[in-house]
């Protein structure tokens, strides 16, 4: 039977809304102590940023959209049965729904730690399947004294997490030693904060300087009561008002002429470029110009070494912490767990216009095909 059939309930918590340089430092210090609450909250804020939300899916969903096969493992005919169960019987899609894999990969890249619970169910085929359910890692902490992971749940208090123990998955693509210190959040945070400050400052600048200041001039010798009444009339002017000033009274609109606002879009542009480089290794267009759509898209938008790194890290985690248990319970041997393999080879470059195209199978010489075939007969007398 599966190691544990109970499905735990996740807690609900509030978010820290006011981030400053001081709170970024606090998040780093708390994380180094093993508590990931502040760092996980910061990752939530990063995922809400317009540039991060636009670029990060190119890396995560681009990988998951690549062709996926499974490499058989172990000995005997059962290894082939395990692969067919994942592919033809679609056990894989029940075990690892794409939206759950995307969430797990996102947490792993940004925080350095992704957490998922394995919810064991029985399929129509009779096999038991460990369905991945991703948790928010804010409830996770690492206890340095005992070198173990602890998780705060809503229904069972704080429990111990055993990575690869058949109930929980702890995804650490950058390694298991201080994984939070290697997540992208530490590098992304300062550029995200600069962008946030620039957006707020630009909004306040527009509020102050977007409407010109009204300056009223009273004639020499006017009475104090008249000047006060004139000032009150100016203060009461709406956005769509016309008036005729009394003789001797003047109204002038004073606008800001300095171009100090130009620094704000430059700061935002710089921050966006740095965020893109950190996430996908480059800051290029998202246009797709040739080849297989999914392969061309990810290889054009994401640096090749990052694509290979993500594929290998995610495949190793899923095989060691999920599929080994699936193989143990359904085929009696954890060694039969297949290896997930995403095809990360870049597509061939498009053929330039006017160049000679490679011959198709229809253009090949049948005689050459016959020469290539092995015509050796099994009869030794032939």
C-alpha positions in Angstrom: 0.0 0.0 0.0 1.1 3.7 -0.5 3.1 5.1 2.4 0.3 7.5 3.5 -3.2 8.1 2.1 -4.1 11.1 4.2 -4.4 14.4 2.2 -3.3 17.4 4.3 -4.9 20.8 4.3 -2.8 23.9 3.5 -2.9 27.0 5.7 -4.0 30.4 4.6 -2.0 33.5 5.4 -1.7 37.2 4.7 0.9 38.9 2.5 3.4 41.6 3.3 2.4 44.5 1.1 5.0 47.2 1.8 8.4 46.0 0.5 11.5 48.1 1.0 15.3 47.5 1.0 15.1 46.8 4.7 12.4 44.1 4.3 14.4 42.5 1.4 17.3 42.2 3.8 15.0 40.7 6.5 13.7 38.1 4.0 17.3 37.1 3.2 18.3 36.8 6.8 15.2 34.8 7.8 15.7 32.5 4.9 19.3 31.8 5.8 17.9 30.7 9.2 15.7 28.1 7.4 12.4 30.0 7.5 11.0 30.6 4.0 7.9 32.6 4.8 9.2 36.1 3.8 11.1 34.8 0.8 8.0 32.9 -0.5 5.8 36.0 -0.1 8.4 37.9 -2.1 8.2 35.3 -4.9 4.5 35.8 -5.0 5.1 39.5 -5.6 7.6 38.8 -8.2 5.2 36.5 -10.1 2.7 39.4 -10.2 5.2 41.7 -12.0 4.3 42.4 -15.6 7.7 41.5 -17.0 8.2 38.4 -14.8 4.6 37.2 -15.6 5.3 37.6 -19.3 8.8 36.1 -19.5 8.8 33.3 -16.9 6.1 31.2 -18.7 8.4 31.2 -21.8 10.9 29.2 -19.7 8.5 27.0 -17.7 5.7 26.3 -20.2 8.2 26.2 -23.1 9.9 23.3 -21.5 6.7 21.4 -20.6 5.5 22.0 -24.2 8.5 20.1 -25.7 8.1 16.5 -26.9 8.2 14.1 -23.9 9.3 10.5 -23.9 10.3 8.0 -21.3 13.5 6.0 -21.2 13.0 2.4 -19.8 15.0 1.4 -16.8 15.7 -1.9 -15.1 15.8 -5.4 -16.6 13.2 -7.8 -18.1 10.0 -7.3 -20.0 8.4 -5.3 -17.2 10.5 -2.3 -18.1 8.5 -2.0 -21.3 5.2 -2.4 -19.5 6.1 0.5 -17.2 6.8 2.8 -20.1 3.6 1.8 -21.8 1.6 2.5 -18.6 2.9 6.0 -18.5 2.5 6.8 -22.2 -0.3 4.7 -23.7 -2.4 4.3 -20.5 -1.8 8.0 -19.7 -0.7 7.4 -16.1 1.7 10.3 -16.5 -0.9 12.9 -17.1 -2.8 11.7 -14.0 0.3 11.8 -11.9 1.7 15.1 -13.1 -0.9 17.5 -14.5 0.8 20.2 -16.5 -0.4 23.1 -14.4 1.0 21.4 -11.2 4.3 20.8 -12.9 4.5 24.4 -14.1 3.8 25.6 -10.5 6.4 23.2 -9.1 9.0 24.3 -11.6 8.2 28.0 -11.0 8.8 27.7 -7.2 11.9 25.7 -7.8 13.4 28.3 -10.1 12.4 31.4 -8.2 12.6 30.3 -4.5 15.1 27.4 -5.0 12.6 25.1 -3.3 9.4 23.6 -4.7 7.1 21.6 -2.5 4.4 19.1 -3.5 2.3 16.5 -1.8 1.7 13.1 -3.4 -2.0 12.3 -3.1 -2.4 8.5 -3.8 -5.5 7.4 -5.7 -6.5 4.3 -7.7 -7.0 4.6 -11.4 -9.6 2.8 -13.6 -6.8 0.5 -14.7 -6.4 -0.7 -11.1 -2.9 0.9 -10.6 -2.3 3.3 -7.7 -1.1 6.7 -8.8 0.7 9.4 -6.8 -1.0 12.7 -8.0 1.2 15.8 -7.5 -0.4 18.6 -5.5 1.8 21.7 -5.2 2.0 23.6 -1.9 3.0 27.1 -1.1 6.5 26.8 0.4 5.9 29.7 2.9 4.8 27.0 5.4 8.1 25.1 5.0 11.2 25.6 7.1 14.5 23.9 7.5 15.6 23.0 11.0 19.4 23.4 11.1 19.8 21.6 14.4 18.3 18.3 13.2 18.9 18.8 9.5 15.3 18.1 8.5 12.4 19.8 6.7 9.3 20.8 8.7 5.9 21.8 7.3 3.1 23.7 9.1 -0.3 22.3 8.1 -3.9 23.4 8.9 -5.2 20.1 10.1 -2.1 18.3 11.7 0.1 21.0 13.0 3.8 20.9 12.1 4.9 17.6 10.5 8.3 16.4 9.3 8.8 16.2 5.5 10.9 13.4 4.1 12.0 14.3 0.5 11.5 11.2 -1.7 9.7 9.3 1.1 6.6 8.6 -1.0 4.4 11.4 0.4 6.2 14.6 -0.3 8.3 16.0 -3.1 11.0 18.7 -2.3 12.2 20.0 -5.6 15.6 21.8 -5.3 17.0 22.3 -8.8 20.1 24.1 -7.6 21.0 21.4 -5.1 19.9 20.4 -1.6 22.4 22.5 0.3 20.9 25.9 1.2 18.7 25.8 -1.9 16.9 29.1 -1.0 20.2 30.9 -1.3 20.5 29.9 -5.0 17.0 30.7 -6.1 16.5 33.6 -8.6 14.5 35.6 -6.1 17.6 37.1 -4.5 18.9 38.6 -7.8 15.4 39.5 -9.1 14.3 41.3 -6.0 16.5 44.4 -6.3 15.5 45.1 -9.9 11.8 44.4 -9.1 12.0 46.9 -6.2 13.7 49.5 -8.3 10.9 49.1 -10.9 8.2 49.3 -8.2 9.7 52.6 -6.8 10.0 54.0 -10.3 6.4 53.3 -11.1 5.2 54.8 -7.8 7.4 57.9 -8.2 6.3 58.4 -11.8 2.6 58.2 -10.7 3.2 60.8 -8.0 5.2 63.0 -10.4 2.3 62.9 -12.9 -0.2 63.7 -10.1 1.8 66.7 -9.1 2.9 68.0 -12.5 0.1 66.7 -14.7 -2.1 69.6 -13.8 -0.6 73.2 -14.0 -0.7 75.4 -11.0 -3.2 78.3 -11.2 -1.7 81.6 -10.2 -4.1 84.6 -9.8 -2.9 88.2 -9.9 -5.0 91.0 -8.3 -4.8 94.6 -9.4 -2.8 97.1 -7.2 -5.0 98.6 -4.5 -7.6 95.8 -4.4 -9.3 95.1 -1.2 -8.4 92.1 1.0 -11.9 90.8 0.8 -11.8 90.8 -3.0 -8.4 89.0 -3.0 -9.8 86.4 -0.7 -12.9 85.9 -2.8 -10.7 85.6 -5.9 -8.5 82.9 -4.3 -11.6 80.9 -3.2 -13.0 81.1 -6.8 -9.7 79.8 -8.2 -9.7 76.9 -5.7 -13.2 75.9 -6.7 -12.5 75.8 -10.4 -13.2 72.3 -11.9 -11.5 70.5 -14.7 -13.9 71.8 -17.4 -14.6 75.5 -16.4 -14.6 78.8 -18.2 -14.5 82.2 -16.6 -14.1 85.9 -17.2 -11.9 87.6 -14.7 -12.9 91.1 -13.5 -10.9 94.0 -14.9 -7.4 94.0 -13.5 -7.5 90.4 -12.4 -5.4 87.8 -14.2 -5.2 84.1 -14.2 -2.0 82.3 -15.3 -1.2 78.6 -15.6 2.3 77.6 -14.5 3.6 74.2 -15.8 6.7 72.3 -14.9 9.3 72.6 -17.7 12.0 70.3 -16.3 12.2 66.8 -17.9 12.9 65.0 -14.6 10.2 62.5 -15.5 12.5 61.0 -18.2 14.4 59.0 -15.5 11.4 56.9 -14.6 10.8 55.1 -17.9 14.6 54.6 -18.2 14.7 52.9 -14.8 11.7 50.7 -15.6 13.3 49.8 -19.0 16.6 48.8 -17.3 14.8 46.8 -14.6 12.7 45.0 -17.2 15.8 44.1 -19.2 17.6 42.8 -16.2 14.6 40.7 -15.1 14.5 39.1 -18.5 18.2 38.3 -18.6 18.0 36.7 -15.2 14.9 34.6 -16.1 15.7 33.4 -19.6 19.3 34.4 -20.2 18.6 37.0 -22.8 16.4 40.0 -23.6 15.2 39.3 -27.1 11.9 39.3 -29.0 9.3 36.6 -28.5 8.6 36.3 -32.3 8.7 32.7 -33.7 10.2 32.5 -37.2 10.5 28.8 -38.1 10.8 25.2 -37.1 8.5 23.3 -34.8 6.4 25.9 -32.9 7.1 24.8 -29.3 10.8 24.0 -29.9 11.4 27.1 -31.9 9.7 29.3 -29.3 11.6 28.1 -26.3 15.0 27.9 -28.1 14.6 31.4 -29.4 13.4 33.0 -26.1 15.4 30.9 -23.6 19.1 30.2 -23.5 19.9 26.6 -24.5 21.9 25.8 -21.4 19.0 26.8 -19.2 16.5 24.6 -21.2 18.8 21.6 -20.7 19.4 22.4 -17.1 15.6 22.7 -16.4 14.8 19.4 -18.2 17.5 17.4 -16.4 16.7 18.8 -12.9 13.0 18.3 -13.2 13.3 14.8 -14.7 15.7 13.7 -12.0 13.4 15.0 -9.2 10.3 13.4 -10.7 12.0 10.0 -11.3 13.6 9.7 -7.9 10.8 11.1 -5.7 7.6 10.1 -7.7 8.1 7.5 -10.3 10.2 5.1 -8.2 7.3 4.8 -5.8 4.8 4.4 -8.6 6.9 1.6 -10.1 7.4 -0.1 -6.6 3.6 -0.2 -5.9 2.5 -1.2 -9.4 5.3 -3.4 -10.7 7.1 -4.5 -7.6 10.4 -2.9 -8.3 11.4 0.8 -7.9 14.3 0.2 -10.4 11.7 -0.1 -13.2 10.8 3.6 -12.9 11.3 5.2 -16.4 13.2 8.4 -16.9 11.2 11.4 -18.3 13.1 12.9 -21.2 12.1 16.2 -22.8 13.6 16.7 -26.2 15.7 19.8 -25.7 17.6 19.6 -29.0 17.3 22.9 -30.9 15.3 22.6 -34.1 17.3 22.9 -37.4 17.7 26.5 -38.7 15.2 27.4 -41.5 16.4 27.1 -45.0 17.3 30.5 -46.5 15.2 31.6 -49.5 16.7 30.5 -52.8 19.0 27.9 -51.3 19.0 24.2 -52.3 16.6 22.3 -50.1 17.5 18.9 -48.8 16.1 16.0 -50.9 12.9 14.6 -49.6 12.1 10.9 -49.3 10.1 11.1 -52.5 13.2 12.3 -54.5 15.5 9.5 -53.3 16.7 6.9 -55.8 14.9 3.6 -55.2 18.1 1.8 -56.4 20.1 3.4 -53.7 17.6 2.3 -51.1 17.8 -1.2 -52.4 21.6 -1.1 -52.0 21.3 0.1 -48.4 19.0 -2.7 -47.4 20.4 -5.8 -45.8 19.5 -8.7 -48.2 21.4 -11.4 -46.3 19.3 -14.5 -46.0 19.3 -16.7 -42.9 19.9 -19.8 -45.1 23.7 -20.5 -45.1 23.4 -22.1 -48.6 22.2 -18.9 -50.1 
